[in-house]
Amino acid sequence: MAGKCDVCGKGPQFGHNVSHSKRHTNRRWEPNTQKATLSIKGVAKRLNVCTRCIRTSNKVAKAS
């Protein structure tokens, strides 16, 4: 999936793997993005969305 959420803009974060010997190697954490169809202002759009935004949009839809 794409590395960035189209709703909140969440992207990859960078850091280090630290081994037992304290050697630092670079790594990155990718957000869990999925292709989802969301209704934005009444128009259905297919977006790359992180799972947190999918849960929030479902919560808003159920409350309405």
C-alpha contacts under 8 A as a table, 3 or more apart, distances in Angstrom:
res1	aa1	res2	aa2	distance
1	M	33	T	6.07
1	M	34	Q	6.42
1	M	35	K	7.63
1	M	48	N	7.46
2	A	5	C	7.64
2	A	33	T	6.72
2	A	48	N	6.61
3	G	11	G	5.79
3	G	12	P	6.34
3	G	30	E	6.42
3	G	31	P	6.71
3	G	33	T	7.15
4	K	9	G	5.94
4	K	10	K	5.58
4	K	11	G	4.47
4	K	12	P	7.20
4	K	31	P	7.23
4	K	33	T	7.23
4	K	48	N	7.36
4	K	49	V	7.80
4	K	50	C	7.94
5	C	8	C	5.84
5	C	9	G	4.82
5	C	10	K	5.24
5	C	11	G	6.64
5	C	31	P	7.88
5	C	33	T	6.41
5	C	48	N	5.65
5	C	49	V	4.71
5	C	50	C	5.41
6	D	9	G	5.69
6	D	47	L	6.33
6	D	48	N	5.66
6	D	49	V	5.73
7	V	49	V	6.31
7	V	53	C	7.10
8	C	53	C	7.36
10	K	31	P	6.94
10	K	50	C	7.62
11	G	30	E	6.89
11	G	31	P	6.23
12	P	28	R	6.41
12	P	29	W	5.53
12	P	30	E	4.64
12	P	31	P	6.12
13	Q	28	R	5.53
13	Q	29	W	5.18
13	Q	30	E	6.75
14	F	26	N	7.47
14	F	27	R	6.04
14	F	28	R	4.38
14	F	29	W	6.34
15	G	26	N	6.01
15	G	27	R	5.58
15	G	28	R	6.04
15	G	29	W	7.99
16	H	24	H	5.58
16	H	25	T	5.24
16	H	26	N	4.56
16	H	27	R	5.36
16	H	28	R	7.77
17	N	23	R	7.95
17	N	24	H	5.64
17	N	25	T	5.23
17	N	26	N	6.23
17	N	27	R	6.26
18	V	21	S	7.82
18	V	22	K	5.37
18	V	23	R	5.61
18	V	24	H	4.83
18	V	25	T	6.74
19	S	22	K	5.01
19	S	23	R	5.45
19	S	24	H	6.87
20	H	23	R	7.48
31	P	50	C	6.53
32	N	50	C	5.42
32	N	51	T	6.09
33	T	48	N	5.99
33	T	49	V	5.14
33	T	50	C	4.08
33	T	51	T	6.18
34	Q	48	N	5.48
34	Q	49	V	5.44
34	Q	50	C	6.14
34	Q	51	T	6.94
35	K	46	R	6.64
35	K	47	L	5.59
35	K	48	N	4.60
35	K	49	V	6.21
36	A	46	R	5.55
36	A	47	L	5.55
36	A	48	N	6.38
36	A	49	V	6.45
36	A	54	I	7.80
37	T	44	A	6.26
37	T	45	K	5.38
37	T	46	R	4.26
37	T	47	L	6.24
38	L	44	A	5.55
38	L	45	K	5.46
38	L	46	R	6.40
38	L	47	L	7.23
39	S	42	G	5.51
39	S	43	V	5.27
39	S	44	A	4.32
39	S	45	K	6.22
40	I	43	V	5.26
40	I	44	A	6.26
40	I	45	K	6.95
49	V	53	C	6.39
49	V	54	I	6.69
50	C	53	C	5.49
50	C	54	I	6.53
51	T	54	I	4.94
51	T	55	R	6.22
52	R	55	R	5.21
52	R	56	T	6.27
53	C	56	T	4.98
53	C	57	S	6.06
54	I	57	S	5.20
54	I	58	N	6.21
55	R	58	N	5.16
55	R	59	K	6.20
56	T	59	K	5.02
56	T	60	V	6.26
57	S	60	V	5.12
57	S	61	A	6.10
58	N	61	A	5.03
58	N	62	K	6.17
59	K	62	K	5.29
59	K	63	A	6.31
60	V	63	A	5.19
60	V	64	S	6.45
61	A	64	S	5.43
